[in-house]
Amino acid sequence: MGLQYVLEHPGTNYYGKESLGGRRYFTAVHAEVGRHNRCADCHNRQPGSPKQDFKVGDVMGGPVVRVPLAF
């Protein structure tokens, strides 16, 4: 959900709540944008990559942070 959001809204981060395994979480995703040709080249060579045509300036992933809303 969050990774898809940052892909569809370049330049923005995702903040929201989600349920996983019966627990509620606050989730934050920061878009990681490829700043150099070597970033795009490396991502394009990964066998599990969702695409092989990344360019400088594309969102190539990002850290996902989930914090439980109840302990």
PDB file of N, H, CA, C and O in Angstrom:
ATOM      1  N   MET A   1       0.821  -1.184   0.000  1.00  0.00           N
ATOM      2  CA  MET A   1       0.000   0.000   0.000  1.00  0.00           C
ATOM      3  C   MET A   1       0.873   1.259   0.000  1.00  0.00           C
ATOM      4  O   MET A   1       0.731   2.105  -0.883  1.00  0.00           O
ATOM      5  N   GLY A   2       1.770   1.391   0.975  1.00  0.00           N
ATOM      6  H   GLY A   2       1.886   0.704   1.692  1.00  0.00           H
ATOM      7  CA  GLY A   2       2.620   2.566   1.068  1.00  0.00           C
ATOM      8  C   GLY A   2       3.610   2.682  -0.067  1.00  0.00           C
ATOM      9  O   GLY A   2       3.818   3.773  -0.598  1.00  0.00           O
ATOM     10  N   LEU A   3       4.233   1.559  -0.454  1.00  0.00           N
ATOM     11  H   LEU A   3       4.063   0.673  -0.023  1.00  0.00           H
ATOM     12  CA  LEU A   3       5.181   1.612  -1.568  1.00  0.00           C
ATOM     13  C   LEU A   3       4.474   1.982  -2.867  1.00  0.00           C
ATOM     14  O   LEU A   3       5.009   2.744  -3.672  1.00  0.00           O
ATOM     15  N   GLN A   4       3.296   1.454  -3.068  1.00  0.00           N
ATOM     16  H   GLN A   4       2.861   0.835  -2.414  1.00  0.00           H
ATOM     17  CA  GLN A   4       2.530   1.800  -4.267  1.00  0.00           C
ATOM     18  C   GLN A   4       2.196   3.287  -4.267  1.00  0.00           C
ATOM     19  O   GLN A   4       2.250   3.943  -5.307  1.00  0.00           O
ATOM     20  N   TYR A   5       1.851   3.813  -3.097  1.00  0.00           N
ATOM     21  H   TYR A   5       1.807   3.280  -2.252  1.00  0.00           H
ATOM     22  CA  TYR A   5       1.522   5.240  -2.989  1.00  0.00           C
ATOM     23  C   TYR A   5       2.705   6.112  -3.408  1.00  0.00           C
ATOM     24  O   TYR A   5       2.532   7.039  -4.200  1.00  0.00           O
ATOM     25  N   VAL A   6       3.916   5.827  -2.885  1.00  0.00           N
ATOM     26  H   VAL A   6       4.056   5.074  -2.242  1.00  0.00           H
ATOM     27  CA  VAL A   6       5.061   6.677  -3.228  1.00  0.00           C
ATOM     28  C   VAL A   6       5.442   6.527  -4.700  1.00  0.00           C
ATOM     29  O   VAL A   6       5.981   7.462  -5.292  1.00  0.00           O
ATOM     30  N   LEU A   7       5.170   5.368  -5.297  1.00  0.00           N
ATOM     31  H   LEU A   7       4.732   4.608  -4.816  1.00  0.00           H
ATOM     32  CA  LEU A   7       5.410   5.207  -6.735  1.00  0.00           C
ATOM     33  C   LEU A   7       4.462   6.080  -7.548  1.00  0.00           C
ATOM     34  O   LEU A   7       4.855   6.669  -8.555  1.00  0.00           O
ATOM     35  N   GLU A   8       3.213   6.160  -7.103  1.00  0.00           N
ATOM     36  H   GLU A   8       2.893   5.682  -6.285  1.00  0.00           H
ATOM     37  CA  GLU A   8       2.198   6.907  -7.837  1.00  0.00           C
ATOM     38  C   GLU A   8       2.212   8.404  -7.532  1.00  0.00           C
ATOM     39  O   GLU A   8       1.633   9.191  -8.280  1.00  0.00           O
ATOM     40  N   HIS A   9       2.871   8.804  -6.436  1.00  0.00           N
ATOM     41  H   HIS A   9       3.342   8.165  -5.829  1.00  0.00           H
ATOM     42  CA  HIS A   9       2.925  10.216  -6.021  1.00  0.00           C
ATOM     43  C   HIS A   9       4.375  10.620  -5.763  1.00  0.00           C
ATOM     44  O   HIS A   9       4.760  10.828  -4.612  1.00  0.00           O
ATOM     45  N   PRO A  10       5.177  10.735  -6.809  1.00  0.00           N
ATOM     46  CA  PRO A  10       6.594  11.074  -6.629  1.00  0.00           C
ATOM     47  C   PRO A  10       6.762  12.358  -5.817  1.00  0.00           C
ATOM     48  O   PRO A  10       6.001  13.313  -5.972  1.00  0.00           O
ATOM     49  N   GLY A  11       7.765  12.360  -4.956  1.00  0.00           N
ATOM     50  H   GLY A  11       8.384  11.585  -4.829  1.00  0.00           H
ATOM     51  CA  GLY A  11       8.051  13.536  -4.141  1.00  0.00           C
ATOM     52  C   GLY A  11       7.277  13.600  -2.844  1.00  0.00           C
ATOM     53  O   GLY A  11       7.436  14.543  -2.069  1.00  0.00           O
ATOM     54  N   THR A  12       6.431  12.597  -2.598  1.00  0.00           N
ATOM     55  H   THR A  12       6.301  11.832  -3.228  1.00  0.00           H
ATOM     56  CA  THR A  12       5.668  12.581  -1.347  1.00  0.00           C
ATOM     57  C   THR A  12       5.967  11.296  -0.586  1.00  0.00           C
ATOM     58  O   THR A  12       6.350  10.282  -1.169  1.00  0.00           O
ATOM     59  N   ASN A  13       5.786  11.360   0.712  1.00  0.00           N
ATOM     60  H   ASN A  13       5.474  12.183   1.186  1.00  0.00           H
ATOM     61  CA  ASN A  13       5.919  10.182   1.564  1.00  0.00           C
ATOM     62  C   ASN A  13       4.526   9.664   1.904  1.00  0.00           C
ATOM     63  O   ASN A  13       3.529  10.357   1.703  1.00  0.00           O
ATOM     64  N   TYR A  14       4.468   8.453   2.414  1.00  0.00           N
ATOM     65  H   TYR A  14       5.278   7.890   2.577  1.00  0.00           H
ATOM     66  CA  TYR A  14       3.190   7.845   2.795  1.00  0.00           C
ATOM     67  C   TYR A  14       3.131   7.732   4.312  1.00  0.00           C
ATOM     68  O   TYR A  14       4.084   7.282   4.948  1.00  0.00           O
ATOM     69  N   TYR A  15       2.016   8.141   4.878  1.00  0.00           N
ATOM     70  H   TYR A  15       1.242   8.507   4.361  1.00  0.00           H
ATOM     71  CA  TYR A  15       1.744   7.953   6.303  1.00  0.00           C
ATOM     72  C   TYR A  15       0.308   7.463   6.422  1.00  0.00           C
ATOM     73  O   TYR A  15      -0.608   8.061   5.857  1.00  0.00           O
ATOM     74  N   GLY A  16       0.116   6.382   7.153  1.00  0.00           N
ATOM     75  H   GLY A  16       0.859   5.897   7.612  1.00  0.00           H
ATOM     76  CA  GLY A  16      -1.234   5.867   7.296  1.00  0.00           C
ATOM     77  C   GLY A  16      -1.303   4.760   8.330  1.00  0.00           C
ATOM     78  O   GLY A  16      -0.314   4.441   8.990  1.00  0.00           O
ATOM     79  N   LYS A  17      -2.472   4.190   8.459  1.00  0.00           N
ATOM     80  H   LYS A  17      -3.276   4.450   7.923  1.00  0.00           H
ATOM     81  CA  LYS A  17      -2.707   3.069   9.367  1.00  0.00           C
ATOM     82  C   LYS A  17      -3.092   1.860   8.532  1.00  0.00           C
ATOM     83  O   LYS A  17      -3.781   1.982   7.520  1.00  0.00           O
ATOM     84  N   GLU A  18      -2.640   0.697   8.967  1.00  0.00           N
ATOM     85  H   GLU A  18      -2.080   0.598   9.789  1.00  0.00           H
ATOM     86  CA  GLU A  18      -2.990  -0.528   8.257  1.00  0.00           C
ATOM     87  C   GLU A  18      -3.077  -1.682   9.234  1.00  0.00           C
ATOM     88  O   GLU A  18      -2.544  -1.623  10.342  1.00  0.00           O
ATOM     89  N   SER A  19      -3.753  -2.726   8.808  1.00  0.00           N
ATOM     90  H   SER A  19      -4.185  -2.774   7.907  1.00  0.00           H
ATOM     91  CA  SER A  19      -3.894  -3.946   9.605  1.00  0.00           C
ATOM     92  C   SER A  19      -3.094  -5.059   8.950  1.00  0.00           C
ATOM     93  O   SER A  19      -3.177  -5.279   7.742  1.00  0.00           O
ATOM     94  N   LEU A  20      -2.320  -5.753   9.768  1.00  0.00           N
ATOM     95  H   LEU A  20      -2.252  -5.574  10.749  1.00  0.00           H
ATOM     96  CA  LEU A  20      -1.538  -6.896   9.310  1.00  0.00           C
ATOM     97  C   LEU A  20      -1.602  -7.968  10.381  1.00  0.00           C
ATOM     98  O   LEU A  20      -1.277  -7.706  11.540  1.00  0.00           O
ATOM     99  N   GLY A  21      -2.011  -9.158  10.014  1.00  0.00           N
ATOM    100  H   GLY A  21      -2.274  -9.371   9.074  1.00  0.00           H
ATOM    101  CA  GLY A  21      -2.048 -10.254  10.976  1.00  0.00           C
ATOM    102  C   GLY A  21      -2.911  -9.968  12.184  1.00  0.00           C
ATOM    103  O   GLY A  21      -2.610 -10.436  13.283  1.00  0.00           O
ATOM    104  N   GLY A  22      -3.974  -9.211  12.005  1.00  0.00           N
ATOM    105  H   GLY A  22      -4.219  -8.831  11.112  1.00  0.00           H
ATOM    106  CA  GLY A  22      -4.880  -8.911  13.103  1.00  0.00           C
ATOM    107  C   GLY A  22      -4.425  -7.777  14.006  1.00  0.00           C
ATOM    108  O   GLY A  22      -5.081  -7.505  15.011  1.00  0.00           O
ATOM    109  N   ARG A  23      -3.332  -7.109  13.686  1.00  0.00           N
ATOM    110  H   ARG A  23      -2.799  -7.330  12.869  1.00  0.00           H
ATOM    111  CA  ARG A  23      -2.843  -5.981  14.488  1.00  0.00           C
ATOM    112  C   ARG A  23      -2.886  -4.709  13.651  1.00  0.00           C
ATOM    113  O   ARG A  23      -2.743  -4.749  12.429  1.00  0.00           O
ATOM    114  N   ARG A  24      -3.087  -3.577  14.328  1.00  0.00           N
ATOM    115  H   ARG A  24      -3.203  -3.544  15.320  1.00  0.00           H
ATOM    116  CA  ARG A  24      -3.111  -2.272  13.669  1.00  0.00           C
ATOM    117  C   ARG A  24      -1.754  -1.593  13.828  1.00  0.00           C
ATOM    118  O   ARG A  24      -1.134  -1.656  14.890  1.00  0.00           O
ATOM    119  N   TYR A  25      -1.304  -0.943  12.753  1.00  0.00           N
ATOM    120  H   TYR A  25      -1.808  -0.892  11.891  1.00  0.00           H
ATOM    121  CA  TYR A  25      -0.005  -0.281  12.741  1.00  0.00           C
ATOM    122  C   TYR A  25      -0.116   1.121  12.152  1.00  0.00           C
ATOM    123  O   TYR A  25      -0.934   1.376  11.268  1.00  0.00           O
ATOM    124  N   PHE A  26       0.718   2.018  12.655  1.00  0.00           N
ATOM    125  H   PHE A  26       1.382   1.811  13.373  1.00  0.00           H
ATOM    126  CA  PHE A  26       1.005   3.267  11.960  1.00  0.00           C
ATOM    127  C   PHE A  26       2.140   2.930  11.007  1.00  0.00           C
ATOM    128  O   PHE A  26       3.138   2.339  11.422  1.00  0.00           O
ATOM    129  N   THR A  27       2.004   3.296   9.732  1.00  0.00           N
ATOM    130  H   THR A  27       1.193   3.775   9.395  1.00  0.00           H
ATOM    131  CA  THR A  27       3.001   2.956   8.730  1.00  0.00           C
ATOM    132  C   THR A  27       3.500   4.218   8.042  1.00  0.00           C
ATOM    133  O   THR A  27       2.718   5.098   7.680  1.00  0.00           O
ATOM    134  N   ALA A  28       4.813   4.292   7.869  1.00  0.00           N
ATOM    135  H   ALA A  28       5.448   3.577   8.163  1.00  0.00           H
ATOM    136  CA  ALA A  28       5.430   5.397   7.146  1.00  0.00           C
ATOM    137  C   ALA A  28       6.354   4.817   6.079  1.00  0.00           C
ATOM    138  O   ALA A  28       7.096   3.870   6.339  1.00  0.00           O
ATOM    139  N   VAL A  29       6.302   5.392   4.878  1.00  0.00           N
ATOM    140  H   VAL A  29       5.699   6.161   4.667  1.00  0.00           H
ATOM    141  CA  VAL A  29       7.175   4.972   3.786  1.00  0.00           C
ATOM    142  C   VAL A  29       7.798   6.229   3.190  1.00  0.00           C
ATOM    143  O   VAL A  29       7.098   7.161   2.794  1.00  0.00           O
ATOM    144  N   HIS A  30       9.119   6.235   3.135  1.00  0.00           N
ATOM    145  H   HIS A  30       9.687   5.478   3.457  1.00  0.00           H
ATOM    146  CA  HIS A  30       9.866   7.342   2.544  1.00  0.00           C
ATOM    147  C   HIS A  30      10.361   6.894   1.174  1.00  0.00           C
ATOM    148  O   HIS A  30      11.054   5.883   1.061  1.00  0.00           O
ATOM    149  N   ALA A  31      10.011   7.640   0.143  1.00  0.00           N
ATOM    150  H   ALA A  31       9.448   8.461   0.234  1.00  0.00           H
ATOM    151  CA  ALA A  31      10.421   7.278  -1.213  1.00  0.00           C
ATOM    152  C   ALA A  31      11.927   7.455  -1.379  1.00  0.00           C
ATOM    153  O   ALA A  31      12.478   8.507  -1.053  1.00  0.00           O
ATOM    154  N   GLU A  32      12.578   6.429  -1.884  1.00  0.00           N
ATOM    155  H   GLU A  32      12.130   5.575  -2.149  1.00  0.00           H
ATOM    156  CA  GLU A  32      14.002   6.497  -2.215  1.00  0.00           C
ATOM    157  C   GLU A  32      14.130   6.673  -3.721  1.00  0.00           C
ATOM    158  O   GLU A  32      13.760   5.792  -4.497  1.00  0.00           O
ATOM    159  N   VAL A  33      14.654   7.813  -4.118  1.00  0.00           N
ATOM    160  H   VAL A  33      14.954   8.529  -3.487  1.00  0.00           H
ATOM    161  CA  VAL A  33      14.777   8.162  -5.527  1.00  0.00           C
ATOM    162  C   VAL A  33      16.210   7.931  -5.975  1.00  0.00           C
ATOM    163  O   VAL A  33      17.154   8.346  -5.302  1.00  0.00           O
ATOM    164  N   GLY A  34      16.368   7.272  -7.103  1.00  0.00           N
ATOM    165  H   GLY A  34      15.602   6.935  -7.649  1.00  0.00           H
ATOM    166  CA  GLY A  34      17.699   7.047  -7.662  1.00  0.00           C
ATOM    167  C   GLY A  34      18.304   8.350  -8.150  1.00  0.00           C
ATOM    168  O   GLY A  34      17.726   9.029  -8.998  1.00  0.00           O
ATOM    169  N   ARG A  35      19.468   8.700  -7.615  1.00  0.00           N
ATOM    170  H   ARG A  35      19.937   8.148  -6.925  1.00  0.00           H
ATOM    171  CA  ARG A  35      20.096   9.985  -7.945  1.00  0.00           C
ATOM    172  C   ARG A  35      21.259   9.862  -8.942  1.00  0.00           C
ATOM    173  O   ARG A  35      21.756  10.866  -9.454  1.00  0.00           O
ATOM    174  N   HIS A  36      21.686   8.621  -9.210  1.00  0.00           N
ATOM    175  H   HIS A  36      21.283   7.806  -8.794  1.00  0.00           H
ATOM    176  CA  HIS A  36      22.842   8.415 -10.071  1.00  0.00           C
ATOM    177  C   HIS A  36      22.556   7.273 -11.053  1.00  0.00           C
ATOM    178  O   HIS A  36      21.717   6.413 -10.784  1.00  0.00           O
ATOM    179  N   ASN A  37      23.243   7.272 -12.168  1.00  0.00           N
ATOM    180  H   ASN A  37      23.924   7.971 -12.386  1.00  0.00           H
ATOM    181  CA  ASN A  37      23.089   6.188 -13.140  1.00  0.00           C
ATOM    182  C   ASN A  37      23.412   4.838 -12.511  1.00  0.00           C
ATOM    183  O   ASN A  37      22.781   3.835 -12.845  1.00  0.00           O
ATOM    184  N   ARG A  38      24.387   4.800 -11.608  1.00  0.00           N
ATOM    185  H   ARG A  38      24.900   5.615 -11.337  1.00  0.00           H
ATOM    186  CA  ARG A  38      24.750   3.517 -11.002  1.00  0.00           C
ATOM    187  C   ARG A  38      23.596   2.943 -10.165  1.00  0.00           C
ATOM    188  O   ARG A  38      23.470   1.725 -10.041  1.00  0.00           O
ATOM    189  N   CYS A  39      22.756   3.814  -9.593  1.00  0.00           N
ATOM    190  H   CYS A  39      22.858   4.803  -9.693  1.00  0.00           H
ATOM    191  CA  CYS A  39      21.572   3.323  -8.849  1.00  0.00           C
ATOM    192  C   CYS A  39      20.619   2.606  -9.809  1.00  0.00           C
ATOM    193  O   CYS A  39      20.192   1.479  -9.557  1.00  0.00           O
ATOM    194  N   ALA A  40      20.298   3.281 -10.910  1.00  0.00           N
ATOM    195  H   ALA A  40      20.646   4.196 -11.115  1.00  0.00           H
ATOM    196  CA  ALA A  40      19.381   2.698 -11.891  1.00  0.00           C
ATOM    197  C   ALA A  40      19.967   1.424 -12.485  1.00  0.00           C
ATOM    198  O   ALA A  40      19.260   0.427 -12.628  1.00  0.00           O
ATOM    199  N   ASP A  41      21.245   1.446 -12.829  1.00  0.00           N
ATOM    200  H   ASP A  41      21.820   2.256 -12.713  1.00  0.00           H
ATOM    201  CA  ASP A  41      21.881   0.260 -13.417  1.00  0.00           C
ATOM    202  C   ASP A  41      21.793  -0.940 -12.477  1.00  0.00           C
ATOM    203  O   ASP A  41      21.477  -2.050 -12.905  1.00  0.00           O
ATOM    204  N   CYS A  42      22.073  -0.711 -11.198  1.00  0.00           N
ATOM    205  H   CYS A  42      22.330   0.191 -10.850  1.00  0.00           H
ATOM    206  CA  CYS A  42      22.040  -1.812 -10.226  1.00  0.00           C
ATOM    207  C   CYS A  42      20.617  -2.361 -10.071  1.00  0.00           C
ATOM    208  O   CYS A  42      20.414  -3.575 -10.086  1.00  0.00           O
ATOM    209  N   HIS A  43      19.638  -1.469  -9.923  1.00  0.00           N
ATOM    210  H   HIS A  43      19.803  -0.482  -9.911  1.00  0.00           H
ATOM    211  CA  HIS A  43      18.249  -1.920  -9.783  1.00  0.00           C
ATOM    212  C   HIS A  43      17.783  -2.658 -11.024  1.00  0.00           C
ATOM    213  O   HIS A  43      17.049  -3.641 -10.922  1.00  0.00           O
ATOM    214  N   ASN A  44      18.196  -2.201 -12.182  1.00  0.00           N
ATOM    215  H   ASN A  44      18.792  -1.403 -12.265  1.00  0.00           H
ATOM    216  CA  ASN A  44      17.779  -2.844 -13.438  1.00  0.00           C
ATOM    217  C   ASN A  44      18.375  -4.240 -13.596  1.00  0.00           C
ATOM    218  O   ASN A  44      17.816  -5.061 -14.323  1.00  0.00           O
ATOM    219  N   ARG A  45      19.487  -4.527 -12.937  1.00  0.00           N
ATOM    220  H   ARG A  45      19.941  -3.860 -12.346  1.00  0.00           H
ATOM    221  CA  ARG A  45      20.123  -5.849 -13.042  1.00  0.00           C
ATOM    222  C   ARG A  45      19.569  -6.864 -12.039  1.00  0.00           C
ATOM    223  O   ARG A  45      19.895  -8.048 -12.126  1.00  0.00           O
ATOM    224  N   GLN A  46      18.745  -6.428 -11.096  1.00  0.00           N
ATOM    225  H   GLN A  46      18.480  -5.466 -11.025  1.00  0.00           H
ATOM    226  CA  GLN A  46      18.252  -7.344 -10.075  1.00  0.00           C
ATOM    227  C   GLN A  46      17.182  -8.268 -10.660  1.00  0.00           C
ATOM    228  O   GLN A  46      16.205  -7.791 -11.238  1.00  0.00           O
ATOM    229  N   PRO A  47      17.357  -9.593 -10.516  1.00  0.00           N
ATOM    230  CA  PRO A  47      16.390 -10.529 -11.100  1.00  0.00           C
ATOM    231  C   PRO A  47      14.970 -10.364 -10.556  1.00  0.00           C
ATOM    232  O   PRO A  47      14.005 -10.600 -11.283  1.00  0.00           O
ATOM    233  N   GLY A  48      14.826  -9.967  -9.305  1.00  0.00           N
ATOM    234  H   GLY A  48      15.610  -9.775  -8.714  1.00  0.00           H
ATOM    235  CA  GLY A  48      13.491  -9.834  -8.715  1.00  0.00           C
ATOM    236  C   GLY A  48      12.896  -8.443  -8.849  1.00  0.00           C
ATOM    237  O   GLY A  48      11.831  -8.166  -8.296  1.00  0.00           O
ATOM    238  N   SER A  49      13.572  -7.571  -9.575  1.00  0.00           N
ATOM    239  H   SER A  49      14.437  -7.797 -10.024  1.00  0.00           H
ATOM    240  CA  SER A  49      13.104  -6.195  -9.714  1.00  0.00           C
ATOM    241  C   SER A  49      11.776  -6.160 -10.463  1.00  0.00           C
ATOM    242  O   SER A  49      11.586  -6.908 -11.422  1.00  0.00           O
ATOM    243  N   PRO A  50      10.843  -5.285 -10.029  1.00  0.00           N
ATOM    244  CA  PRO A  50       9.554  -5.202 -10.729  1.00  0.00           C
ATOM    245  C   PRO A  50       9.673  -4.603 -12.127  1.00  0.00           C
ATOM    246  O   PRO A  50       8.752  -4.719 -12.935  1.00  0.00           O
ATOM    247  N   LYS A  51      10.798  -3.968 -12.412  1.00  0.00           N
ATOM    248  H   LYS A  51      11.547  -3.874 -11.756  1.00  0.00           H
ATOM    249  CA  LYS A  51      11.022  -3.440 -13.759  1.00  0.00           C
ATOM    250  C   LYS A  51      12.514  -3.379 -14.031  1.00  0.00           C
ATOM    251  O   LYS A  51      13.322  -3.387 -13.102  1.00  0.00           O
ATOM    252  N   GLN A  52      12.877  -3.318 -15.292  1.00  0.00           N
ATOM    253  H   GLN A  52      12.221  -3.311 -16.047  1.00  0.00           H
ATOM    254  CA  GLN A  52      14.286  -3.272 -15.695  1.00  0.00           C
ATOM    255  C   GLN A  52      14.603  -2.018 -16.503  1.00  0.00           C
ATOM    256  O   GLN A  52      15.572  -1.989 -17.261  1.00  0.00           O
ATOM    257  N   ASP A  53      13.786  -0.989 -16.338  1.00  0.00           N
ATOM    258  H   ASP A  53      12.999  -1.013 -15.721  1.00  0.00           H
ATOM    259  CA  ASP A  53      14.028   0.249 -17.091  1.00  0.00           C
ATOM    260  C   ASP A  53      14.036   1.480 -16.189  1.00  0.00           C
ATOM    261  O   ASP A  53      13.580   2.552 -16.588  1.00  0.00           O
ATOM    262  N   PHE A  54      14.561   1.321 -14.961  1.00  0.00           N
ATOM    263  H   PHE A  54      14.931   0.450 -14.637  1.00  0.00           H
ATOM    264  CA  PHE A  54      14.679   2.468 -14.055  1.00  0.00           C
ATOM    265  C   PHE A  54      15.589   3.522 -14.665  1.00  0.00           C
ATOM    266  O   PHE A  54      16.539   3.207 -15.383  1.00  0.00           O
ATOM    267  N   LYS A  55      15.277   4.798 -14.362  1.00  0.00           N
ATOM    268  H   LYS A  55      14.506   5.054 -13.779  1.00  0.00           H
ATOM    269  CA  LYS A  55      16.097   5.920 -14.795  1.00  0.00           C
ATOM    270  C   LYS A  55      16.403   6.780 -13.571  1.00  0.00           C
ATOM    271  O   LYS A  55      15.727   6.681 -12.547  1.00  0.00           O
ATOM    272  N   VAL A  56      17.428   7.623 -13.686  1.00  0.00           N
ATOM    273  H   VAL A  56      17.977   7.704 -14.518  1.00  0.00           H
ATOM    274  CA  VAL A  56      17.725   8.593 -12.637  1.00  0.00           C
ATOM    275  C   VAL A  56      16.460   9.415 -12.393  1.00  0.00           C
ATOM    276  O   VAL A  56      15.823   9.882 -13.336  1.00  0.00           O
ATOM    277  N   GLY A  57      16.103   9.588 -11.116  1.00  0.00           N
ATOM    278  H   GLY A  57      16.621   9.208 -10.349  1.00  0.00           H
ATOM    279  CA  GLY A  57      14.905  10.342 -10.748  1.00  0.00           C
ATOM    280  C   GLY A  57      13.699   9.477 -10.452  1.00  0.00           C
ATOM    281  O   GLY A  57      12.706   9.973  -9.920  1.00  0.00           O
ATOM    282  N   ASP A  58      13.758   8.178 -10.785  1.00  0.00           N
ATOM    283  H   ASP A  58      14.565   7.774 -11.217  1.00  0.00           H
ATOM    284  CA  ASP A  58      12.651   7.262 -10.487  1.00  0.00           C
ATOM    285  C   ASP A  58      12.679   6.845  -9.021  1.00  0.00           C
ATOM    286  O   ASP A  58      13.745   6.746  -8.414  1.00  0.00           O
ATOM    287  N   VAL A  59      11.497   6.603  -8.460  1.00  0.00           N
ATOM    288  H   VAL A  59      10.631   6.683  -8.954  1.00  0.00           H
ATOM    289  CA  VAL A  59      11.404   5.975  -7.150  1.00  0.00           C
ATOM    290  C   VAL A  59      11.780   4.510  -7.335  1.00  0.00           C
ATOM    291  O   VAL A  59      11.190   3.812  -8.159  1.00  0.00           O
ATOM    292  N   MET A  60      12.769   4.046  -6.562  1.00  0.00           N
ATOM    293  H   MET A  60      13.248   4.613  -5.893  1.00  0.00           H
ATOM    294  CA  MET A  60      13.272   2.683  -6.719  1.00  0.00           C
ATOM    295  C   MET A  60      12.992   1.819  -5.505  1.00  0.00           C
ATOM    296  O   MET A  60      13.444   0.676  -5.438  1.00  0.00           O
ATOM    297  N   GLY A  61      12.265   2.342  -4.563  1.00  0.00           N
ATOM    298  H   GLY A  61      11.898   3.271  -4.617  1.00  0.00           H
ATOM    299  CA  GLY A  61      11.934   1.611  -3.343  1.00  0.00           C
ATOM    300  C   GLY A  61      11.852   2.585  -2.193  1.00  0.00           C
ATOM    301  O   GLY A  61      11.653   3.785  -2.385  1.00  0.00           O
ATOM    302  N   GLY A  62      12.008   2.056  -0.997  1.00  0.00           N
ATOM    303  H   GLY A  62      12.170   1.082  -0.841  1.00  0.00           H
ATOM    304  CA  GLY A  62      12.010   2.924   0.178  1.00  0.00           C
ATOM    305  C   GLY A  62      11.843   2.131   1.448  1.00  0.00           C
ATOM    306  O   GLY A  62      11.287   1.033   1.437  1.00  0.00           O
ATOM    307  N   PRO A  63      12.327   2.689   2.550  1.00  0.00           N
ATOM    308  CA  PRO A  63      12.155   2.029   3.838  1.00  0.00           C
ATOM    309  C   PRO A  63      10.698   2.108   4.295  1.00  0.00           C
ATOM    310  O   PRO A  63      10.034   3.134   4.147  1.00  0.00           O
ATOM    311  N   VAL A  64      10.229   1.007   4.847  1.00  0.00           N
ATOM    312  H   VAL A  64      10.769   0.173   4.966  1.00  0.00           H
ATOM    313  CA  VAL A  64       8.882   0.925   5.406  1.00  0.00           C
ATOM    314  C   VAL A  64       9.035   0.778   6.922  1.00  0.00           C
ATOM    315  O   VAL A  64       9.708  -0.138   7.396  1.00  0.00           O
ATOM    316  N   VAL A  65       8.414   1.676   7.672  1.00  0.00           N
ATOM    317  H   VAL A  65       7.867   2.420   7.287  1.00  0.00           H
ATOM    318  CA  VAL A  65       8.469   1.634   9.137  1.00  0.00           C
ATOM    319  C   VAL A  65       7.054   1.415   9.655  1.00  0.00           C
ATOM    320  O   VAL A  65       6.138   2.170   9.329  1.00  0.00           O
ATOM    321  N   ARG A  66       6.885   0.372  10.467  1.00  0.00           N
ATOM    322  H   ARG A  66       7.629  -0.241  10.732  1.00  0.00           H
ATOM    323  CA  ARG A  66       5.578   0.075  11.057  1.00  0.00           C
ATOM    324  C   ARG A  66       5.705   0.071  12.565  1.00  0.00           C
ATOM    325  O   ARG A  66       6.580  -0.585  13.131  1.00  0.00           O
ATOM    326  N   VAL A  67       4.812   0.821  13.210  1.00  0.00           N
ATOM    327  H   VAL A  67       4.101   1.354  12.750  1.00  0.00           H
ATOM    328  CA  VAL A  67       4.784   0.904  14.669  1.00  0.00           C
ATOM    329  C   VAL A  67       3.416   0.415  15.127  1.00  0.00           C
ATOM    330  O   VAL A  67       2.394   0.950  14.698  1.00  0.00           O
ATOM    331  N   PRO A  68       3.382  -0.611  16.007  1.00  0.00           N
ATOM    332  CA  PRO A  68       2.091  -1.100  16.483  1.00  0.00           C
ATOM    333  C   PRO A  68       1.325   0.024  17.202  1.00  0.00           C
ATOM    334  O   PRO A  68       1.914   0.819  17.934  1.00  0.00           O
ATOM    335  N   LEU A  69       0.015   0.073  16.982  1.00  0.00           N
ATOM    336  H   LEU A  69      -0.464  -0.573  16.388  1.00  0.00           H
ATOM    337  CA  LEU A  69      -0.811   1.077  17.655  1.00  0.00           C
ATOM    338  C   LEU A  69      -1.241   0.625  19.053  1.00  0.00           C
ATOM    339  O   LEU A  69      -1.690   1.437  19.862  1.00  0.00           O
ATOM    340  N   ALA A  70      -1.101  -0.667  19.331  1.00  0.00           N
ATOM    341  H   ALA A  70      -0.736  -1.326  18.674  1.00  0.00           H
ATOM    342  CA  ALA A  70      -1.419  -1.177  20.671  1.00  0.00           C
ATOM    343  C   ALA A  70      -0.393  -2.245  21.020  1.00  0.00           C
ATOM    344  O   ALA A  70       0.049  -3.002  20.155  1.00  0.00           O
ATOM    345  N   PHE A  71      -0.022  -2.299  22.283  1.00  0.00           N
ATOM    346  H   PHE A  71      -0.381  -1.684  22.985  1.00  0.00           H
ATOM    347  CA  PHE A  71       0.971  -3.276  22.727  1.00  0.00           C
ATOM    348  C   PHE A  71       0.349  -4.338  23.595  1.00  0.00           C
ATOM    349  O   PHE A  71       1.044  -5.243  24.057  1.00  0.00           O
TER     350      PHE A  71
END
